[in-house]
């Protein structure tokens, strides 16, 4: 999924996962091997936002919820 999004130029700016995932990082690695670039990925325990929420990652590492309706 991530490989296809990166290839199509419509990948998200980053992925913040609520748990570890084996498949998404493999797509990122494959994209890098193909010279397509990658996106940042991180897994957080108990994130304070829900799937689909818009967030901003500040330069100090703080993650702010900025939901857009």
N, C-alpha and C positions, 0 to 999 in steps of 0.2 A: 504494500500500500504506500509506504513512505517513498520507496524508490520511484514508483509511478508518479507521485505528486511532485517529487524533485525533478524528474525527467520532464514533466509537463510544465514546470515553472509555476506551479500553484501550491507549493508546500507551505505550511505555516512557518512563521519566523523561528519558532522553537517549539519543543514539546515538553510539557511538564507532566509526568506520569504520577499517579497515586500509588502505584506499585511497580515492582520490577516486571519487565516485559522482555522476552527473548527475540521476538520477531521484528519489532520496530527498529531496534538498533542494527539488526542484520541488513535491513533495507538501507539504512544510513551508510553502513560500511560498503555495501555494494555500490551505492551511488558514488562514494569517494573513489573506489577502485575504477569506476567508469569515467572518472574525471568530471563528474557532474556537480561536485560540491556537496556539502552536508548541512544539516541543521543541528543546533544545540539540543541535547536531550538530557533530562535529569529526572530522577525518581525521588519523590518526597513522601515521607511518612505523614499521614493525616493532613493533607493540604487543606487550607482554609477556604477553598473555592471548589466549585463543582465542575464536572466535565462540560465543556462548551462555553464556560465563562471566558470573558476577555480579561486579560491581566497585563500589567506593565511590570517589567523587570527593571528596577532602578540600578544605577551604577554601583550602589552600595550592597546590592544583592537582595534588597527588600522586594517582595512581590505584592503588588497592589491590585485589588480587584477593580476593574473599570468597565463593568458590564455595559454594553451598548444595546439599546432596544431598537 
